[in-house]
Amino acid sequence: MNHTPLTPFLVLKGFASLVLGNPARQKTVRLPNLNRTLVIMAKAPRLGMVKTRLTQNLPVAAVTGLYRCLLLDTVALAQSLPGVKLAIMCPNSDREDLTHFLMNKVPVVAQSGAGLAAGLSSVFACFTASGSEYVIAFNSDSPHLPASLLEGAFRTLATHDLVVGPTHDGGYYLVGAKAGHPSLFEGDGMGTKSALEGLLTRARTLNLSTGLTEPFYDIDVPDDLLQLAAELQIAPGRAPETAAWFKEWGQAVAQLRTGS
């Protein structure tokens, strides 16, 4: 797939100090005098290490291939937003493999610490350091999300300290802020039905005003996969790499529907 060239990032002291900005491009941003960065939370697409809940119903090779396609389509979605800079945040052990997988066309930054909560803390410690940045951390498995929803999330940050995108299962698919809040993700039950509730509770404790985007779904369990299959059958252009995966693994996905 084609990738739009990206502004280079200069990594200092383990984090990224952004060498950003093309003044002409900034004029296209609806929120004036602001820099906008979308950071995709990702893992290296290694066999048996991604989307493990789906491996109970599908071959490991199929699930790993699915994750590769979801990530590529998510990157393409992010690159479709005008005036938005893009980066990947990942565990340190995944940085080299992800850089190679994305052919050095997306800046990949290693997080500080282990786990998704540490990764999210790293995103905002890193990318809000300039003091003039609107930053959204976004998961790597929702390429079917409308681009307008991401644009709306950035607009929400104009009037709120925090923006959160809820998932239907009690989690969240994005979180955005204009500053780092070190305790915001402490004790976060990532991957649990209480993840959203816990985040919003800590936001209230920190006196952060919070805006919510439209609820959506990501791809964690077979029902999510079946919903995405139905949507991409009607509009494969929304996530073409993933739509191609469904064609290859259509029979296995159909068995999920029948429970056989």
C-alpha positions, 0 to 999 in steps of 0.5 A: 500500500502507498504511504505518505512521506512523514515529517522526521522525528528526532529522538532524545533521551529515550523519547521523541522531540518532534521536528515538526511543522510545515507552516503551509500545512498547518493552515489546513488544520481547523484548530489554529496554532495547534499541532496535532499528533496521532499515535498508534499503540502497536505491537510487532506482528509476531506469530502467536503474540497478537490478538490472542483471544481470537486464536481460540477460534482461528489458526494462529497464522490467520490471526497474525495475518489479520493483525498485520492487515489491521495495522496497515489499514489503521496507518492508512486511516491515520495518514488520511487526516490532513495536517495530522502527524503520525507515530507508532508507540510500542514496547522496546522489544518490538521497535526494530521489527515494527520499523522493518514491517512499516518499511521505515515510513512511520516513526516508531518510538519505544515506550518506557516500561511494560504494558499498555498503561505504561505505553499510554503514559509514555505517549503523553509524556513524550508528545505533549512535551512542547506544550502546544500539542494535541495528542491522541493515542489510538488502538491499532485494530479499528481501521474501519473507524470513520476519519470524521470521528478522529477529527472530532476527537481533536476538536473535542480537545479544544474545550476539554482536558481529555477526550476518550473514545468508549468501546461497547465492551467497557474499554476505550479505543482512543484517549487524547490530551494536551498534557501529560498526567502521570497518574492517569493510567496508574492501575489501569485494568487494560483489556477489562470491562472496567477500563473505561470506568477506571479511566474516567474515575481517575480523570475526575480525581485529577479534575480533568474535564473529559469529552466522549466521542461516539462509542465504537468497537475494536477487534478482540473477539469473534463477534467483533470480527463477524461485525467487521466482515459484514461491514467490509463486505459492503464497503471493502475500501474502508480497510482494503488490506483487512478486506483482502484478509477476509477473502483469504480466510472467508471459510474459517470466518464463516465457521465462527458464525455457525459455531462449528 
